[in-house]
Amino acid sequence: MPRIAGIDVPDKKKALFALQYIHGIGPKFAAAILAEAKVNPDTRSNELTELQLAQINSIIDANYLVEGALRRQVQQNIQRLKDIRSFRGDRHRKGLPVRGQRTKSNARTRKGRKKTVAGKKSVKAK
């Protein structure tokens, strides 16, 4: 497995898709990195030379925020929102959707499993 930006990327995949296994690099950035390094996107990642790998690594290190540094920055941004008691920070704190989604009928991903509430006792009609 070749190592790019400190991450093992899959051997058999094309370089364009292998780069996307690095957190913070999507399709657009992967294509831009390969174009700047003058590497064919259809080349398999195990066929890349040491020189090409070094070139890709230097481009990523110089121009992109990836992996641990990116995760840390995102966490710091969320923590800042919590500290200043913004609306978005409060939503993060409560574990609710942050970007205006409805919560009456959906949002199970953020809210977690349903918490069953004791039902209201029905009154028998005479």
ROSE-958820 format. One line per 8 residues: number of its first residue (from 1); their letters; for each residue x, y, z of C-alpha. Coordinates in steps of 0.05 Angstrom, whole numbers, always signed. Layout:
! ROSE-958820
NUM = A = X/Y/Z ~ ...
This chain:
! ROSE-958820
1 = MPRIAGID = +0/+0/+0 ~ +28/+67/-19 ~ +29/+120/+35 ~ +4/+189/+16 ~ +1/+245/+68 ~ +14/+192/+122 ~ -46/+150/+101 ~ -45/+81/+69
9 = VPDKKKAL = -86/+86/+5 ~ -113/+24/-31 ~ -66/-10/-81 ~ -113/-32/-136 ~ -153/+33/-143 ~ -139/+88/-194 ~ -100/+146/-165 ~ -159/+193/-172
17 = FALQYIHG = -201/+149/-126 ~ -145/+127/-80 ~ -131/+200/-61 ~ -203/+208/-39 ~ -190/+159/+19 ~ -153/+216/+53 ~ -199/+257/+98 ~ -206/+326/+68
25 = IGPKFAAA = -193/+307/-5 ~ -254/+298/-49 ~ -261/+289/-125 ~ -245/+361/-142 ~ -182/+366/-100 ~ -158/+297/-121 ~ -163/+317/-194 ~ -127/+383/-181
33 = ILAEAKVN = -71/+349/-142 ~ -59/+298/-198 ~ -61/+352/-251 ~ -10/+394/-213 ~ +35/+333/-203 ~ +26/+314/-277 ~ +2/+244/-260 ~ -50/+208/-302
41 = PDTRSNEL = -113/+199/-259 ~ -123/+129/-289 ~ -56/+103/-262 ~ -65/+51/-207 ~ -38/+74/-140 ~ +11/+15/-136 ~ +41/+36/-203 ~ +60/+105/-179
49 = TELQLAQI = +135/+117/-175 ~ +170/+142/-113 ~ +181/+209/-147 ~ +107/+216/-163 ~ +88/+197/-92 ~ +137/+248/-63 ~ +110/+301/-110 ~ +37/+286/-90
57 = NSIIDANY = +57/+287/-16 ~ +92/+354/-23 ~ +32/+385/-59 ~ -16/+360/-5 ~ +29/+384/+52 ~ +38/+452/+22 ~ -33/+468/-1 ~ -85/+426/+36
65 = LVEGALRR = -110/+415/+106 ~ -121/+340/+114 ~ -132/+285/+166 ~ -115/+302/+238 ~ -105/+377/+228 ~ -172/+383/+191 ~ -209/+342/+243 ~ -178/+385/+298
73 = QVQQNIQR = -198/+449/+264 ~ -270/+426/+255 ~ -273/+406/+329 ~ -244/+474/+349 ~ -296/+510/+307 ~ -352/+471/+339 ~ -323/+484/+409 ~ -319/+558/+393
81 = LKDIRSFR = -393/+558/+375 ~ -409/+523/+441 ~ -366/+571/+481 ~ -399/+634/+453 ~ -467/+603/+466 ~ -491/+614/+395 ~ -554/+581/+369 ~ -513/+531/+328
89 = GDRHRKGL = -470/+516/+389 ~ -531/+501/+431 ~ -557/+454/+377 ~ -489/+418/+377 ~ -491/+414/+453 ~ -562/+384/+453 ~ -545/+335/+397 ~ -598/+363/+350
97 = PVRGQRTK = -593/+382/+276 ~ -554/+446/+267 ~ -574/+469/+197 ~ -649/+481/+203 ~ -675/+411/+188 ~ -742/+391/+218 ~ -742/+348/+280 ~ -815/+330/+289
105 = SNARTRKG = -815/+271/+242 ~ -741/+259/+224 ~ -672/+273/+254 ~ -663/+203/+283 ~ -590/+205/+262 ~ -575/+263/+308 ~ -626/+249/+363 ~ -611/+174/+370
113 = RKKTVAGK = -662/+119/+382 ~ -732/+137/+402 ~ -744/+147/+476 ~ -812/+118/+492 ~ -856/+164/+533 ~ -913/+134/+574 ~ -977/+142/+533 ~ -1037/+184/+555
121 = KSVKAK = -1092/+141/+586 ~ -1153/+143/+542 ~ -1221/+159/+573 ~ -1274/+106/+561 ~ -1336/+133/+527 ~ -1403/+113/+558
